[in-house]
């Protein structure tokens, strides 16, 4: 009797144990059926534009760079970098005795060349006029039989010779004027902001942001003596390639970041040069800075982002959501817990987003994380991404 009871108890315990094992296996089956975990977002209409990033510099709206294109000794300095100066102030004094003498000689040479041209032109014009009158008089005599055709031909030849001689002489004199003018202009550059005593004069009022001379030191022809910044209003100056310049217009906006001043703001394009710099072959773009932006100093570097090729009310999705296969680009969307492949055609590319021209529609759920593990028809469960 006891043996029968023991066998019954063992059988009951085995049944309970088997039932428990079966209960543990069911959740594993449910987990498999739940599908691949992904993140997804709902597709919405948006605006996208191409971003073009360049580096520029902060510059004063009104500034002046004083260059002395000659090596000269500085005999005295009256201001320091950072000082405020007024237009007409003497910043420093340079020993430019030989240069000033050369300038005076060049001015005399130029004035003399001009005077010689005017004097010679007056004399030659009279000679041409006499030859012209001789032709007219000879023809009049010919009409009354008092002159021959040969005399007319000789008179016309003399006139043509006088004109040719005048033109040749004046051309030589003009060449002399240009040579004298060129020498004078070169010295003008040296002495543009320097008076007759070698004093370097401030051409405008502002802050002396840079001073590259010291007492008893020497100037450099490749470096400005001083830079003055008006600092009332600042601007951004940058350069762009020929590929970008056709897309930029005055009045367009650009994002600007000046890390040295901790400032980020929107600037407006004020001007776009239509001729490239001869040396760099780049085009200068000037941007106006809003008046309420403070803390900027001339010479600070700026990161400028131009927005071009704008497309509004379009589908723009995260670029990482797009996969590329041998047959083109595609994405995965979620429909009733199942991943569906959608072949797409792309357009503009912005900052981390890409325009989709075909293949998607507003309102669909786009897989943004986990798409690399999917195939068309894969079961999925959305675990993040706002959906």
Residue pairs with C-beta under 8 A, 6 or more apart in sequence:
33 379
34 379
34 381
35 337
35 338
35 378
35 379
35 380
35 381
36 339
36 370
36 373
36 374
36 378
36 379
36 380
36 381
37 370
37 380
37 381
37 383
38 332
38 334
38 339
38 367
38 369
38 370
38 371
38 374
38 380
38 381
38 382
38 383
39 367
39 368
39 369
39 370
39 382
39 383
39 384
39 385
40 334
40 365
40 366
40 367
40 368
40 382
40 385
40 387
41 318
41 365
41 366
41 368
41 385
41 386
41 387
42 363
42 364
42 365
42 366
42 386
42 387
43 315
43 317
43 360
43 361
43 362
43 363
43 364
43 365
43 366
44 362
44 363
45 313
45 314
45 315
45 362
46 313
46 314
46 315
46 316
46 353
47 310
47 311
47 312
47 313
47 314
47 316
48 310
48 311
48 314
48 316
48 347
48 348
48 350
48 353
48 354
48 355
49 307
49 308
49 309
49 310
49 311
49 348
49 350
50 307
50 308
50 309
50 348
50 349
50 350
51 305
51 306
51 307
51 350
51 351
52 240
52 244
52 305
52 306
52 307
52 308
53 303
53 304
53 305
53 306
54 238
54 239
54 240
54 304
54 306
55 238
55 301
55 302
55 303
55 304
56 236
56 237
56 238
56 239
56 256
56 285
56 287
56 301
56 302
56 303
56 304
57 236
57 237
57 238
57 299
57 300
57 301
57 302
58 234
58 235
58 236
58 258
58 289
58 296
58 297
58 298
58 299
58 300
58 301
58 302
59 234
59 235
59 236
59 237
59 298
59 299
60 206
60 229
60 230
60 231
60 232
60 233
60 234
60 235
60 298
61 230
61 232
61 233
61 234
61 235
62 204
62 206
62 229
62 230
62 232
62 233
63 206
63 227
63 228
63 229
63 230
63 298
64 193
64 202
64 203
64 204
64 206
64 227
64 228
65 224
65 226
65 227
66 91
66 192
66 193
66 200
66 203
66 224
66 225
66 226
66 227
66 228
67 189
67 192
67 224
67 225
68 94
68 96
68 190
68 191
68 194
68 200
68 219
68 221
68 225
69 186
69 189
69 190
69 221
70 96
70 99
70 190
70 219
70 221
71 218
71 219
71 220
71 221
72 94
72 95
72 96
72 99
72 198
72 218
72 219
73 94
73 95
73 216
73 217
73 218
74 92
74 93
74 94
74 95
74 213
74 214
74 215
74 216
74 217
74 218
74 219
75 93
75 94
75 95
75 198
75 215
75 216
76 92
76 93
76 215
77 91
77 92
77 211
77 213
77 214
77 215
78 89
78 90
78 91
78 92
79 85
79 89
79 91
79 92
79 208
79 211
80 208
80 211
81 208
81 209
81 210
81 211
82 207
82 208
82 209
83 207
83 208
84 205
84 206
84 207
84 208
85 91
85 202
85 205
85 206
85 207
85 208
85 228
86 202
86 205
87 202
87 203
87 204
87 205
88 201
88 202
89 201
89 202
90 199
90 200
90 201
90 202
91 200
91 201
91 202
91 208
91 211
91 225
91 226
92 199
92 200
92 211
92 213
92 225
92 226
93 197
93 198
93 199
93 200
94 194
94 198
94 199
94 200
94 213
94 219
94 225
95 198
96 190
96 191
96 194
96 198
97 198
99 187
99 190
99 191
100 191
100 196
100 198
102 187
103 184
103 187
103 188
103 190
103 191
106 180
106 183
106 184
106 187
107 184
109 180
109 183
109 184
110 177
110 180
110 181
110 183
110 184
112 180
113 173
113 176
113 177
113 179
113 180
114 177
116 173
116 176
117 170
117 173
117 174
117 176
117 177
120 169
120 170
120 173
121 166
121 170
121 173
124 162
124 165
124 166
124 169
124 170
125 166
127 162
127 165
127 166
128 159
128 162
128 163
128 166
130 162
131 155
131 158
131 159
131 161
131 162
131 163
132 159
134 155
134 158
134 159
135 152
135 155
135 156
135 158
135 159
138 147
138 151
138 152
138 155
139 147
139 152
141 147
141 151
142 148
142 149
142 151
142 152
193 200
193 201
193 202
193 203
194 200
194 201
195 201
200 225
200 226
202 208
202 226
202 228
203 228
204 228
204 230
205 228
205 230
206 228
206 229
206 230
206 231
207 228
207 229
207 231
208 226
208 227
208 228
209 227
209 228
209 229
209 297
209 298
209 299
210 224
210 226
210 227
211 225
211 226
212 219
212 220
212 223
212 224
212 225
212 226
213 219
213 225
213 226
219 225
227 298
229 298
231 298
233 289
233 291
234 289
234 293
234 296
234 298
235 270
235 286
235 287
235 288
235 289
236 256
236 267
236 286
236 287
236 289
236 302
236 304
237 284
237 285
237 286
237 287
238 284
238 285
238 287
238 302
238 304
239 277
239 280
239 282
239 283
239 284
239 285
240 248
240 282
240 283
240 285
240 306
241 282
241 283
242 276
242 281
242 283
244 306
244 308
245 272
245 274
245 283
245 285
247 306
247 308
247 309
248 269
248 272
248 285
248 306
248 308
249 269
249 272
250 269
250 270
250 271
250 272
251 268
251 269
252 268
252 269
252 306
252 307
253 266
253 267
253 268
253 269
253 307
254 266
254 267
254 268
254 269
254 287
254 304
254 305
254 306
254 307
255 264
255 266
255 267
255 304
255 305
255 307
256 264
256 265
256 266
256 267
256 287
256 289
256 302
256 303
256 304
256 305
257 263
257 264
257 302
257 303
258 264
258 296
258 300
258 301
258 302
258 303
259 301
259 303
260 297
260 300
260 301
261 295
261 296
261 297
261 300
262 295
263 293
263 295
263 296
265 289
265 290
265 293
266 290
267 287
267 288
267 289
267 290
267 304
268 287
268 288
269 285
269 286
269 287
269 288
270 286
270 287
270 288
271 285
271 286
272 283
272 284
272 285
272 286
273 283
273 284
273 285
274 283
275 283
276 282
276 283
277 283
277 284
287 304
289 296
309 348
311 347
311 348
311 355
314 347
314 355
314 356
314 357
315 355
315 356
315 360
315 361
315 362
316 350
316 353
316 354
316 355
316 356
317 331
317 353
317 354
317 356
317 360
317 366
317 368
318 352
318 353
318 354
318 368
319 349
319 352
319 353
319 354
320 352
320 368
321 331
321 366
321 367
321 368
321 371
322 329
322 330
322 331
322 344
322 346
322 354
323 329
323 330
323 331
323 332
323 371
323 372
324 330
327 343
328 343
329 343
329 344
329 345
329 346
330 341
330 342
330 343
330 344
330 359
331 341
331 342
331 344
331 359
331 360
331 366
331 367
331 371
332 339
332 340
332 341
332 342
332 366
332 367
332 371
332 374
333 339
333 340
333 342
333 360
333 364
333 365
333 366
333 367
334 340
334 365
334 367
334 380
334 382
335 365
337 379
337 380
337 381
338 377
338 378
338 379
338 380
339 367
339 371
339 374
339 375
339 376
339 377
339 378
339 379
339 380
340 376
340 377
341 375
341 376
342 359
342 360
342 364
343 359
344 356
344 357
344 358
344 359
344 360
345 356
345 357
345 358
345 359
346 354
346 355
346 356
346 357
347 354
347 355
347 356
347 357
348 354
348 355
349 355
360 366
365 382
365 387
367 374
367 380
368 385
369 384
369 385
370 380
374 380
